[in-house]
Amino acid sequence: IISIPADVRPPAPAVLEDALRQEQALTALREASDYLRARRPDLAETRLRDALAINPDMAPALRLLGLVCLQDGRLADAIAHYEKSLKIEPLHPEALSNLAFAYFQAKNINVALELIDTCRRLHPDYEPALVQEGLIKLAVEPETAIEALRAAAGAAPSDSAPRNNLAVALARTGDYAAARAELQSVLESHPGNFTALFNMAALYAKETNAPAAIPWLRDAMKQVPPSDFRTYLSDPDFDPIRFSPDFQSFLQSLDPSLPPPPVP
């Protein structure tokens, strides 16, 4: 058997070189996905850009990079990546849904509504779009969000987010009893759910029932660091009880350096 020295072997066909580069791009994409699951978006972004340097038209990498930018608040970049991915894979449900949410975050509500409606028409069984539709419509017309959020809550009964948002939509339409029922349903399966506990307090606050709101606030406070919790108390839903003796006493229990509550 006669071997050919490496320096005189014929060059590999271009198709093999391209296949090797595409394999490298796929490896980078898989590693980026692993980094995202490990909550390391910085490392994920590096590997996604490595993948796209090899194959600029890799739609899955563009979608993941769009997600990284969206979660980081870089809305213009997120929109650009999702729009490019849709030119390559038109009408992809994840890209349509997340692009709609990116436009919503960028305050372009009309485009967001058009995109999410398109996604829902083309992909009626794509559950994440139900949640996105509900969130977008919640900011515009709570009445129109209720149907979408009910459907999302039914499609993902173990996920507390759709039901929490459904409670918000119901509360904004004035149906506090139905909102409380949804929050109670969340707390039956997720007793320590901060959002449900906090929103339960907010409902009582909106009804100017400070004594009923405070116990829910105390339960919610146990779920987050005290410094984080204080920032939530600026929520305007608490304005109806903000200067009540009960609420002021509660604030003073958080920070004794505050002035004493007013005399009733």
Accessible surface in RSA format (square Angstrom, percent):
REM  Atomic radii and reference values for relative SASA: ProtOr
REM  Chains: A
REM  Algorithm: Lee & Richards
REM  Probe-radius: 1.40
REM  Slices: 20
REM RES _ NUM      All-atoms   Total-Side   Main-Chain    Non-polar    All polar
REM                ABS   REL    ABS   REL    ABS   REL    ABS   REL    ABS   REL
RES ILE A   1   225.05 128.1 145.79 108.6  79.26 191.0 155.83 112.2  69.22 187.9
RES ILE A   2   168.78  96.0 141.57 105.5  27.21  65.6 144.60 104.1  24.17  65.6
RES SER A   3    91.17  77.0  71.88  95.9  19.29  44.4  43.45  92.5  47.72  66.8
RES ILE A   4    92.74  52.8  87.07  64.9   5.67  13.7  88.00  63.4   4.74  12.9
RES PRO A   5    82.94  60.4  70.65  64.4  12.29  44.7  82.86  68.4   0.08   0.5
RES ALA A   6    79.88  73.4  57.91  89.4  21.97  50.0  58.09  81.8  21.79  57.7
RES ASP A   7   129.51  90.7  88.37  88.0  41.15  97.3  51.64 121.5  77.88  77.7
RES VAL A   8    94.95  62.5  68.40  61.9  26.55  64.0  75.47  65.6  19.48  52.8
RES ARG A   9   143.41  60.2 125.48  64.0  17.93  42.7  35.67  48.7 107.75  65.3
RES PRO A  10   106.07  77.3  86.83  79.2  19.23  69.9  92.87  76.7  13.20  82.0
RES PRO A  11   120.41  87.8  97.74  89.1  22.67  82.4 109.36  90.3  11.05  68.7
RES ALA A  12    54.08  49.7  34.87  53.8  19.21  43.7  40.28  56.7  13.80  36.6
RES PRO A  13    75.52  55.0  64.06  58.4  11.46  41.6  75.52  62.3   0.00   0.0
RES ALA A  14    80.51  74.0  68.23 105.3  12.27  27.9  70.26  98.9  10.25  27.2
RES VAL A  15   108.10  71.1  99.98  90.5   8.12  19.6 105.30  91.5   2.81   7.6
RES LEU A  16   104.31  58.1  98.71  70.6   5.60  14.1  99.45  69.8   4.86  13.1
RES GLU A  17    94.95  54.5  91.92  69.5   3.03   7.2  29.89  57.8  65.06  53.1
RES ASP A  18    76.62  53.7  74.29  73.9   2.33   5.5  20.34  47.9  56.28  56.1
RES ALA A  19    55.24  50.8  44.12  68.1  11.12  25.3  50.37  70.9   4.88  12.9
RES LEU A  20   101.59  56.6  98.39  70.4   3.20   8.0 101.04  71.0   0.54   1.5
RES ARG A  21   113.29  47.6 113.29  57.8   0.00   0.0  35.26  48.2  78.03  47.3
RES GLN A  22    56.29  31.5  56.29  41.1   0.00   0.0  32.68  69.6  23.61  17.9
RES GLU A  23   103.13  59.2 101.14  76.5   1.99   4.7  31.08  60.1  72.05  58.8
RES GLN A  24    85.88  48.0  80.58  58.9   5.30  12.6  30.63  65.2  55.25  41.9
RES ALA A  25     0.00   0.0   0.00   0.0   0.00   0.0   0.00   0.0   0.00   0.0
RES LEU A  26    84.77  47.2  84.62  60.5   0.15   0.4  84.62  59.4   0.15   0.4
RES THR A  27    46.68  33.2  46.67  47.3   0.01   0.0  36.02  48.4  10.67  16.1
RES ALA A  28     1.26   1.2   1.26   1.9   0.00   0.0   1.26   1.8   0.00   0.0
RES LEU A  29    23.19  12.9  23.19  16.6   0.00   0.0  23.19  16.3   0.00   0.0
RES ARG A  30   138.23  58.0 135.07  68.9   3.17   7.5  70.47  96.3  67.77  41.1
RES GLU A  31    66.04  37.9  65.23  49.3   0.81   1.9  25.78  49.9  40.26  32.9
RES ALA A  32     0.00   0.0   0.00   0.0   0.00   0.0   0.00   0.0   0.00   0.0
RES SER A  33    27.79  23.5  25.74  34.3   2.05   4.7  14.78  31.5  13.01  18.2
RES ASP A  34    76.30  53.4  71.09  70.8   5.22  12.3  27.34  64.3  48.97  48.8
RES TYR A  35    75.18  35.1  75.04  42.7   0.14   0.4  30.92  23.2  44.26  54.6
RES LEU A  36    34.81  19.4  21.99  15.7  12.82  32.2  22.27  15.6  12.54  33.7
RES ARG A  37   176.48  74.1 144.51  73.7  31.97  76.1  82.05 112.1  94.43  57.2
RES ALA A  38    67.18  61.8  38.54  59.5  28.63  65.1  50.62  71.3  16.56  43.9
RES ARG A  39   209.59  88.0 191.91  97.8  17.68  42.1  67.03  91.6 142.56  86.4
RES ARG A  40   106.42  44.7 106.42  54.3   0.00   0.0  34.74  47.5  71.69  43.4
RES PRO A  41    63.20  46.1  62.94  57.4   0.26   1.0  63.14  52.1   0.06   0.4
RES ASP A  42    78.68  55.1  65.93  65.6  12.76  30.2  49.77 117.1  28.91  28.8
RES LEU A  43    64.68  36.0  64.36  46.0   0.31   0.8  64.40  45.2   0.28   0.7
RES ALA A  44     0.00   0.0   0.00   0.0   0.00   0.0   0.00   0.0   0.00   0.0
RES GLU A  45    28.31  16.3  28.31  21.4   0.00   0.0   9.23  17.8  19.08  15.6
RES THR A  46    77.15  54.9  71.99  73.0   5.15  12.3  51.43  69.1  25.71  38.9
RES ARG A  47    60.59  25.4  60.59  30.9   0.00   0.0  19.31  26.4  41.28  25.0
RES LEU A  48     0.00   0.0   0.00   0.0   0.00   0.0   0.00   0.0   0.00   0.0
RES ARG A  49   108.07  45.4 101.80  51.9   6.27  14.9  50.76  69.4  57.31  34.7
RES ASP A  50    53.82  37.7  50.07  49.8   3.75   8.9  13.84  32.6  39.98  39.9
RES ALA A  51     0.00   0.0   0.00   0.0   0.00   0.0   0.00   0.0   0.00   0.0
RES LEU A  52    22.62  12.6  18.87  13.5   3.75   9.4  19.20  13.5   3.42   9.2
RES ALA A  53    80.15  73.7  46.00  71.0  34.15  77.7  58.24  82.0  21.91  58.0
RES ILE A  54    38.06  21.7  23.74  17.7  14.32  34.5  23.74  17.1  14.32  38.9
RES ASN A  55    35.19  24.3  33.99  32.8   1.20   2.9   2.31   5.6  32.88  31.8
RES PRO A  56    72.07  52.5  70.95  64.7   1.12   4.1  71.89  59.4   0.18   1.1
RES ASP A  57    82.85  58.0  75.77  75.4   7.08  16.7  16.43  38.7  66.42  66.2
RES MET A  58    15.03   7.8  11.22   7.4   3.81   9.1  15.03  12.8   0.00   0.0
RES ALA A  59     2.15   2.0   0.57   0.9   1.59   3.6   0.57   0.8   1.59   4.2
RES PRO A  60    49.75  36.3  47.98  43.7   1.78   6.5  48.87  40.3   0.89   5.5
RES ALA A  61     0.00   0.0   0.00   0.0   0.00   0.0   0.00   0.0   0.00   0.0
RES LEU A  62     4.84   2.7   4.84   3.5   0.00   0.0   4.84   3.4   0.00   0.0
RES ARG A  63    23.40   9.8  23.40  11.9   0.00   0.0   1.74   2.4  21.66  13.1
RES LEU A  64    32.79  18.3  32.79  23.5   0.00   0.0  32.79  23.0   0.00   0.0
RES LEU A  65     0.52   0.3   0.52   0.4   0.00   0.0   0.52   0.4   0.00   0.0
RES GLY A  66     0.00   0.0   0.00   N/A   0.00   0.0   0.00   0.0   0.00   0.0
RES LEU A  67    44.09  24.6  44.09  31.5   0.00   0.0  44.09  31.0   0.00   0.0
RES VAL A  68     3.42   2.3   2.26   2.0   1.17   2.8   2.26   2.0   1.17   3.2
RES CYS A  69     0.00   0.0   0.00   0.0   0.00   0.0   0.00   0.0   0.00   0.0
RES LEU A  70    21.08  11.7  12.48   8.9   8.60  21.6  12.48   8.8   8.60  23.1
RES GLN A  71   125.98  70.4  85.92  62.8  40.06  95.4  39.98  85.1  86.00  65.2
RES ASP A  72    92.40  64.7  66.50  66.2  25.90  61.2  16.41  38.6  76.00  75.8
RES GLY A  73    51.31  63.3   0.00   N/A  51.31  63.3  27.74  76.1  23.56  52.8
RES ARG A  74    77.28  32.4  70.04  35.7   7.24  17.2  53.80  73.5  23.48  14.2
RES LEU A  75    40.99  22.8  37.78  27.0   3.21   8.1  37.78  26.5   3.21   8.6
RES ALA A  76    81.44  74.9  66.29 102.3  15.16  34.5  71.73 101.0   9.71  25.7
RES ASP A  77    62.64  43.9  61.30  61.0   1.34   3.2   5.33  12.5  57.31  57.2
RES ALA A  78     0.00   0.0   0.00   0.0   0.00   0.0   0.00   0.0   0.00   0.0
RES ILE A  79    22.55  12.8  22.55  16.8   0.00   0.0  22.55  16.2   0.00   0.0
RES ALA A  80    54.86  50.4  45.38  70.0   9.48  21.6  50.18  70.7   4.67  12.4
RES HIS A  81    31.86  17.4  31.66  22.0   0.20   0.5  25.15  25.9   6.71   7.8
RES TYR A  82     0.00   0.0   0.00   0.0   0.00   0.0   0.00   0.0   0.00   0.0
RES GLU A  83    65.57  37.6  62.97  47.6   2.60   6.2  19.39  37.5  46.18  37.7
RES LYS A  84    81.19  39.6  79.57  48.8   1.62   3.9  48.96  44.1  32.23  34.3
RES SER A  85     0.76   0.6   0.29   0.4   0.47   1.1   0.26   0.6   0.49   0.7
RES LEU A  86    25.58  14.2  21.28  15.2   4.30  10.8  21.70  15.2   3.87  10.4
RES LYS A  87   171.55  83.7 139.58  85.6  31.97  76.1  90.04  81.0  81.51  86.8
RES ILE A  88    62.68  35.7  37.26  27.8  25.41  61.2  42.72  30.8  19.96  54.2
RES GLU A  89    63.36  36.4  59.83  45.3   3.53   8.4  28.02  54.2  35.34  28.9
RES PRO A  90    94.17  68.6  75.69  69.0  18.48  67.2  76.65  63.3  17.52 108.9
RES LEU A  91    91.11  50.7  87.69  62.7   3.41   8.6  87.81  61.7   3.29   8.9
RES HIS A  92    45.65  24.9  40.96  28.5   4.68  12.0  28.00  28.9  17.65  20.5
RES PRO A  93    31.00  22.6  31.00  28.3   0.00   0.0  31.00  25.6   0.00   0.0
RES GLU A  94    51.89  29.8  51.89  39.3   0.00   0.0  10.91  21.1  40.98  33.5
RES ALA A  95     0.23   0.2   0.23   0.4   0.00   0.0   0.23   0.3   0.00   0.0
RES LEU A  96     8.61   4.8   8.61   6.2   0.00   0.0   8.61   6.0   0.00   0.0
RES SER A  97     1.27   1.1   1.27   1.7   0.00   0.0   0.86   1.8   0.41   0.6
RES ASN A  98    20.48  14.1  20.48  19.8   0.00   0.0   0.00   0.0  20.48  19.8
RES LEU A  99     4.86   2.7   4.86   3.5   0.00   0.0   4.86   3.4   0.00   0.0
RES ALA A 100     0.00   0.0   0.00   0.0   0.00   0.0   0.00   0.0   0.00   0.0
RES PHE A 101    38.86  19.4  38.86  24.1   0.00   0.0  38.86  23.6   0.00   0.0
RES ALA A 102     0.00   0.0   0.00   0.0   0.00   0.0   0.00   0.0   0.00   0.0
RES TYR A 103    37.51  17.5  37.51  21.3   0.00   0.0  16.55  12.4  20.96  25.8
RES PHE A 104    31.68  15.8  30.11  18.6   1.57   4.1  30.11  18.3   1.57   4.5
RES GLN A 105    79.10  44.2  67.17  49.1  11.93  28.4   4.00   8.5  75.10  57.0
RES ALA A 106    43.90  40.4  19.33  29.8  24.56  55.9  24.36  34.3  19.54  51.8
RES LYS A 107   172.37  84.1 150.90  92.6  21.47  51.1  95.65  86.1  76.72  81.7
RES ASN A 108    61.29  42.3  55.74  53.9   5.55  13.4  14.28  34.4  47.01  45.4
RES ILE A 109    47.77  27.2  44.69  33.3   3.08   7.4  44.69  32.2   3.08   8.4
RES ASN A 110   122.17  84.2 114.59 110.7   7.58  18.3  28.72  69.1  93.46  90.3
RES VAL A 111    51.64  34.0  51.25  46.4   0.39   0.9  51.64  44.9   0.00   0.0
RES ALA A 112     0.00   0.0   0.00   0.0   0.00   0.0   0.00   0.0   0.00   0.0
RES LEU A 113    40.01  22.3  40.01  28.6   0.00   0.0  40.01  28.1   0.00   0.0
RES GLU A 114   122.61  70.4 115.46  87.4   7.15  17.0  41.25  79.8  81.36  66.4
RES LEU A 115    30.10  16.8  30.10  21.5   0.00   0.0  30.10  21.1   0.00   0.0
RES ILE A 116     0.00   0.0   0.00   0.0   0.00   0.0   0.00   0.0   0.00   0.0
RES ASP A 117    50.33  35.3  48.64  48.4   1.69   4.0  14.50  34.1  35.83  35.7
RES THR A 118    28.10  20.0  28.10  28.5   0.00   0.0  18.55  24.9   9.55  14.4
RES CYS A 119     0.00   0.0   0.00   0.0   0.00   0.0   0.00   0.0   0.00   0.0
RES ARG A 120    55.69  23.4  51.36  26.2   4.34  10.3  11.91  16.3  43.78  26.5
RES ARG A 121   169.03  71.0 139.71  71.2  29.33  69.8  77.49 105.9  91.54  55.5
RES LEU A 122    82.21  45.8  57.97  41.5  24.25  61.0  60.91  42.8  21.31  57.3
RES HIS A 123    48.37  26.4  43.71  30.4   4.66  11.9  33.34  34.4  15.03  17.5
RES PRO A 124    82.81  60.4  71.45  65.1  11.36  41.3  71.45  59.0  11.36  70.6
RES ASP A 125   132.70  93.0 110.55 110.0  22.15  52.4  43.54 102.5  89.16  88.9
RES TYR A 126    54.37  25.4  48.04  27.3   6.33  16.5  41.78  31.4  12.59  15.5
RES GLU A 127    83.67  48.0  81.24  61.5   2.43   5.8  24.57  47.5  59.10  48.2
RES PRO A 128    67.73  49.4  60.73  55.4   7.00  25.5  67.02  55.3   0.71   4.4
RES ALA A 129     0.00   0.0   0.00   0.0   0.00   0.0   0.00   0.0   0.00   0.0
RES LEU A 130    13.82   7.7  13.82   9.9   0.00   0.0  13.82   9.7   0.00   0.0
RES VAL A 131    35.57  23.4  35.57  32.2   0.00   0.0  35.57  30.9   0.00   0.0
RES GLN A 132    24.44  13.7  24.44  17.9   0.00   0.0   3.57   7.6  20.87  15.8
RES GLU A 133    18.38  10.6  18.38  13.9   0.00   0.0   0.00   0.0  18.38  15.0
RES GLY A 134     0.00   0.0   0.00   N/A   0.00   0.0   0.00   0.0   0.00   0.0
RES LEU A 135    46.31  25.8  42.61  30.5   3.70   9.3  42.61  29.9   3.70   9.9
RES ILE A 136     0.00   0.0   0.00   0.0   0.00   0.0   0.00   0.0   0.00   0.0
RES LYS A 137    39.54  19.3  39.49  24.2   0.05   0.1  11.80  10.6  27.74  29.5
RES LEU A 138    14.19   7.9  12.52   9.0   1.67   4.2  12.52   8.8   1.67   4.5
RES ALA A 139    62.57  57.5  25.90  40.0  36.67  83.4  31.26  44.0  31.31  83.0
RES VAL A 140    69.05  45.4  41.82  37.9  27.23  65.6  45.45  39.5  23.59  64.0
RES GLU A 141    88.94  51.1  87.95  66.5   0.98   2.3  23.39  45.2  65.55  53.5
RES PRO A 142    25.66  18.7  25.66  23.4   0.00   0.0  25.66  21.2   0.00   0.0
RES GLU A 143   114.80  65.9 100.28  75.9  14.52  34.6  54.58 105.6  60.21  49.2
RES THR A 144    62.48  44.4  47.70  48.4  14.78  35.2  53.03  71.2   9.45  14.3
RES ALA A 145     0.00   0.0   0.00   0.0   0.00   0.0   0.00   0.0   0.00   0.0
RES ILE A 146    30.00  17.1  30.00  22.4   0.00   0.0  30.00  21.6   0.00   0.0
RES GLU A 147   140.51  80.7 135.66 102.6   4.85  11.6  52.13 100.8  88.38  72.2
RES ALA A 148     7.58   7.0   2.49   3.8   5.09  11.6   6.92   9.7   0.66   1.8
RES LEU A 149     0.00   0.0   0.00   0.0   0.00   0.0   0.00   0.0   0.00   0.0
RES ARG A 150   116.02  48.7 106.71  54.4   9.31  22.2  47.07  64.3  68.95  41.8
RES ALA A 151    46.24  42.5  30.60  47.2  15.64  35.6  42.50  59.8   3.74   9.9
RES ALA A 152     2.21   2.0   0.15   0.2   2.06   4.7   1.29   1.8   0.91   2.4
RES ALA A 153     2.59   2.4   1.82   2.8   0.77   1.7   2.36   3.3   0.23   0.6
RES GLY A 154    53.86  66.4   0.00   N/A  53.86  66.4  33.30  91.4  20.57  46.1
RES ALA A 155    41.04  37.7  12.32  19.0  28.72  65.3  23.30  32.8  17.74  47.0
RES ALA A 156    29.88  27.5  25.46  39.3   4.42  10.1  29.80  42.0   0.08   0.2
RES PRO A 157   100.07  72.9  80.18  73.1  19.89  72.3  81.11  67.0  18.95 117.8
RES SER A 158    94.45  79.8  77.11 102.9  17.34  39.9  51.94 110.6  42.50  59.5
RES ASP A 159    65.71  46.0  57.00  56.7   8.71  20.6  19.40  45.7  46.32  46.2
RES SER A 160    22.98  19.4  17.65  23.6   5.33  12.3   3.25   6.9  19.73  27.6
RES ALA A 161    46.25  42.5  41.77  64.5   4.48  10.2  46.25  65.1   0.00   0.0
RES PRO A 162     0.24   0.2   0.24   0.2   0.00   0.0   0.24   0.2   0.00   0.0
RES ARG A 163    53.66  22.5  53.66  27.4   0.00   0.0   2.98   4.1  50.68  30.7
RES ASN A 164     7.19   5.0   7.11   6.9   0.08   0.2   4.19  10.1   2.99   2.9
RES ASN A 165    30.32  20.9  30.32  29.3   0.00   0.0   0.00   0.0  30.32  29.3
RES LEU A 166     1.48   0.8   1.48   1.1   0.00   0.0   1.48   1.0   0.00   0.0
RES ALA A 167     2.06   1.9   1.33   2.1   0.72   1.6   1.70   2.4   0.36   1.0
RES VAL A 168    35.40  23.3  33.63  30.4   1.77   4.3  35.40  30.8   0.00   0.0
RES ALA A 169     0.00   0.0   0.00   0.0   0.00   0.0   0.00   0.0   0.00   0.0
RES LEU A 170     6.78   3.8   6.78   4.9   0.00   0.0   6.78   4.8   0.00   0.0
RES ALA A 171    11.71  10.8   9.09  14.0   2.62   5.9   9.09  12.8   2.62   6.9
RES ARG A 172   138.60  58.2 104.15  53.1  34.45  82.0  35.13  48.0 103.47  62.7
RES THR A 173    51.11  36.4  15.65  15.9  35.46  84.5  18.56  24.9  32.55  49.2
RES GLY A 174    51.28  63.2   0.00   N/A  51.28  63.2  26.36  72.3  24.91  55.8
RES ASP A 175    64.87  45.4  58.18  57.9   6.69  15.8  20.53  48.3  44.34  44.2
RES TYR A 176    51.62  24.1  49.34  28.1   2.28   5.9  26.64  20.0  24.97  30.8
RES ALA A 177    75.41  69.3  63.88  98.6  11.52  26.2  66.37  93.5   9.03  23.9
RES ALA A 178    27.95  25.7  19.94  30.8   8.02  18.2  26.88  37.9   1.08   2.8
RES ALA A 179     0.15   0.1   0.15   0.2   0.00   0.0   0.15   0.2   0.00   0.0
RES ARG A 180    52.00  21.8  51.22  26.1   0.78   1.9  21.39  29.2  30.61  18.6
RES ALA A 181    62.44  57.4  47.84  73.8  14.60  33.2  55.94  78.8   6.50  17.2
RES GLU A 182    22.80  13.1  22.36  16.9   0.44   1.0   1.39   2.7  21.41  17.5
RES LEU A 183     0.87   0.5   0.87   0.6   0.00   0.0   0.87   0.6   0.00   0.0
RES GLN A 184    77.42  43.3  77.42  56.6   0.00   0.0  33.08  70.4  44.34  33.6
RES SER A 185    44.22  37.4  37.95  50.6   6.27  14.4  16.08  34.2  28.14  39.4
RES VAL A 186     3.81   2.5   1.07   1.0   2.74   6.6   3.81   3.3   0.00   0.0
RES LEU A 187    14.30   8.0   9.01   6.4   5.29  13.3   9.24   6.5   5.06  13.6
RES GLU A 188   131.49  75.5  97.50  73.8  33.98  80.9  41.54  80.4  89.94  73.4
RES SER A 189    75.04  63.4  44.95  60.0  30.09  69.3  46.17  98.3  28.87  40.4
RES HIS A 190    62.96  34.4  58.81  40.9   4.15  10.6  43.72  45.1  19.25  22.4
RES PRO A 191   102.45  74.7  88.98  81.1  13.48  49.0  90.72  74.9  11.73  72.9
RES GLY A 192    37.07  45.7   0.00   N/A  37.07  45.7  21.52  59.1  15.54  34.8
RES ASN A 193    29.12  20.1  20.94  20.2   8.18  19.7   7.46  18.0  21.66  20.9
RES PHE A 194    33.16  16.6  28.21  17.5   4.95  12.9  28.21  17.1   4.95  14.2
RES THR A 195    62.25  44.3  59.90  60.7   2.35   5.6  29.43  39.5  32.82  49.6
RES ALA A 196     0.00   0.0   0.00   0.0   0.00   0.0   0.00   0.0   0.00   0.0
RES LEU A 197     8.54   4.8   8.54   6.1   0.00   0.0   8.54   6.0   0.00   0.0
RES PHE A 198    10.67   5.3  10.67   6.6   0.00   0.0  10.67   6.5   0.00   0.0
RES ASN A 199    28.26  19.5  27.69  26.8   0.56   1.4   6.74  16.2  21.52  20.8
RES MET A 200     3.90   2.0   3.90   2.6   0.00   0.0   3.19   2.7   0.71   0.9
RES ALA A 201     0.00   0.0   0.00   0.0   0.00   0.0   0.00   0.0   0.00   0.0
RES ALA A 202     6.42   5.9   6.42   9.9   0.00   0.0   6.42   9.0   0.00   0.0
RES LEU A 203     5.86   3.3   5.86   4.2   0.00   0.0   5.86   4.1   0.00   0.0
RES TYR A 204    46.24  21.6  46.24  26.3   0.00   0.0  14.39  10.8  31.85  39.3
RES ALA A 205     0.00   0.0   0.00   0.0   0.00   0.0   0.00   0.0   0.00   0.0
RES LYS A 206    67.59  33.0  47.49  29.1  20.10  47.8  11.39  10.3  56.19  59.9
RES GLU A 207    68.34  39.2  44.92  34.0  23.42  55.8  28.99  56.1  39.35  32.1
RES THR A 208    92.83  66.0  71.07  72.0  21.76  51.9  46.31  62.2  46.51  70.3
RES ASN A 209    58.77  40.5  55.04  53.2   3.74   9.0  11.66  28.1  47.12  45.5
RES ALA A 210     4.11   3.8   3.96   6.1   0.15   0.3   3.96   5.6   0.15   0.4
RES PRO A 211    86.08  62.7  72.26  65.9  13.82  50.2  76.48  63.1   9.60  59.6
RES ALA A 212    27.66  25.4  16.93  26.1  10.73  24.4  25.86  36.4   1.81   4.8
RES ALA A 213     0.00   0.0   0.00   0.0   0.00   0.0   0.00   0.0   0.00   0.0
RES ILE A 214    18.04  10.3  18.04  13.4   0.00   0.0  18.04  13.0   0.00   0.0
RES PRO A 215    71.85  52.4  67.43  61.5   4.42  16.0  70.81  58.5   1.04   6.5
RES TRP A 216    61.07  24.5  60.69  29.4   0.38   0.9  49.37  26.3  11.70  19.0
RES LEU A 217     0.00   0.0   0.00   0.0   0.00   0.0   0.00   0.0   0.00   0.0
RES ARG A 218    96.21  40.4  96.07  49.0   0.14   0.3  39.88  54.5  56.33  34.1
RES ASP A 219    54.26  38.0  54.19  53.9   0.06   0.1   8.28  19.5  45.97  45.8
RES ALA A 220     0.00   0.0   0.00   0.0   0.00   0.0   0.00   0.0   0.00   0.0
RES MET A 221    44.12  22.8  40.20  26.6   3.92   9.3  37.15  31.6   6.97   9.2
RES LYS A 222   155.78  76.0 116.87  71.7  38.91  92.6  81.58  73.4  74.20  79.0
RES GLN A 223    78.06  43.6  45.85  33.5  32.20  76.7   8.43  17.9  69.63  52.8
RES VAL A 224    32.56  21.4  22.20  20.1  10.36  25.0  26.58  23.1   5.98  16.2
RES PRO A 225    76.16  55.5  69.64  63.5   6.52  23.7  75.48  62.3   0.67   4.2
RES PRO A 226    82.37  60.0  81.03  73.9   1.34   4.9  81.94  67.7   0.43   2.7
RES SER A 227    75.59  63.9  64.79  86.5  10.80  24.9  47.30 100.7  28.29  39.6
RES ASP A 228    68.35  47.9  66.65  66.3   1.70   4.0  12.91  30.4  55.44  55.3
RES PHE A 229     0.39   0.2   0.39   0.2   0.00   0.0   0.39   0.2   0.00   0.0
RES ARG A 230   102.45  43.0  91.86  46.8  10.59  25.2  49.95  68.3  52.50  31.8
RES THR A 231    95.51  67.9  79.11  80.2  16.39  39.1  76.05 102.1  19.46  29.4
RES TYR A 232    94.37  44.1  87.93  50.0   6.44  16.8  52.59  39.5  41.78  51.5
RES LEU A 233     8.20   4.6   7.73   5.5   0.47   1.2   8.14   5.7   0.06   0.2
RES SER A 234    86.85  73.4  66.23  88.4  20.62  47.5  48.25 102.8  38.60  54.1
RES ASP A 235    45.07  31.6  38.36  38.2   6.71  15.9  10.56  24.8  34.52  34.4
RES PRO A 236    97.18  70.8  89.31  81.4   7.87  28.6  90.47  74.7   6.70  41.7
RES ASP A 237    47.98  33.6  45.24  45.0   2.74   6.5   3.12   7.3  44.86  44.7
RES PHE A 238     0.00   0.0   0.00   0.0   0.00   0.0   0.00   0.0   0.00   0.0
RES ASP A 239    79.10  55.4  65.64  65.3  13.46  31.8  27.80  65.4  51.30  51.2
RES PRO A 240    66.78  48.7  30.66  28.0  36.12 131.3  43.23  35.7  23.55 146.4
RES ILE A 241     3.08   1.8   2.08   1.6   1.00   2.4   3.08   2.2   0.00   0.0
RES ARG A 242    45.84  19.2  45.70  23.3   0.15   0.3  30.55  41.7  15.30   9.3
RES PHE A 243   160.62  80.4 147.18  91.2  13.44  35.0 148.25  89.9  12.36  35.4
RES SER A 244    28.05  23.7  20.17  26.9   7.87  18.1  25.97  55.3   2.08   2.9
RES PRO A 245    53.56  39.0  53.10  48.4   0.46   1.7  53.56  44.2   0.00   0.0
RES ASP A 246    63.48  44.5  57.80  57.5   5.68  13.4   4.42  10.4  59.06  58.9
RES PHE A 247     0.00   0.0   0.00   0.0   0.00   0.0   0.00   0.0   0.00   0.0
RES GLN A 248    38.49  21.5  36.18  26.4   2.30   5.5   2.79   5.9  35.70  27.1
RES SER A 249    52.82  44.6  47.24  63.0   5.58  12.9  31.68  67.5  21.14  29.6
RES PHE A 250     0.89   0.4   0.20   0.1   0.69   1.8   0.41   0.2   0.48   1.4
RES LEU A 251    34.55  19.2  34.17  24.4   0.39   1.0  34.17  24.0   0.38   1.0
RES GLN A 252    48.62  27.2  47.07  34.4   1.55   3.7  10.68  22.7  37.95  28.8
RES SER A 253    64.45  54.5  27.85  37.2  36.60  84.3  38.32  81.6  26.13  36.6
RES LEU A 254    26.70  14.9  13.12   9.4  13.58  34.1  16.02  11.3  10.68  28.7
RES ASP A 255    48.67  34.1  47.59  47.4   1.08   2.5   6.83  16.1  41.84  41.7
RES PRO A 256   109.35  79.7  93.08  84.8  16.27  59.1  93.35  77.1  16.00  99.4
RES SER A 257    97.76  82.6  57.56  76.8  40.20  92.6  55.42 118.0  42.34  59.3
RES LEU A 258    70.55  39.3  64.99  46.5   5.55  14.0  66.00  46.3   4.55  12.2
RES PRO A 259   101.80  74.2  89.94  82.0  11.86  43.1  96.87  80.0   4.93  30.6
RES PRO A 260   102.55  74.7  90.44  82.4  12.11  44.0  90.44  74.7  12.11  75.2
RES PRO A 261    38.65  28.2  27.32  24.9  11.33  41.2  27.50  22.7  11.15  69.3
RES PRO A 262    69.78  50.9  55.32  50.4  14.46  52.6  66.57  55.0   3.21  19.9
RES VAL A 263   139.35  91.7 113.40 102.7  25.94  62.5 115.30 100.2  24.04  65.2
RES PRO A 264   145.31 105.9  82.99  75.7  62.32 226.5 117.63  97.1  27.68 172.0
END  Absolute sums over single chains surface
CHAIN  1 A    14371.0      12121.0       2249.9       8605.4       5765.6
END  Absolute sums over all chains
TOTAL         14371.0      12121.0       2249.9       8605.4       5765.6
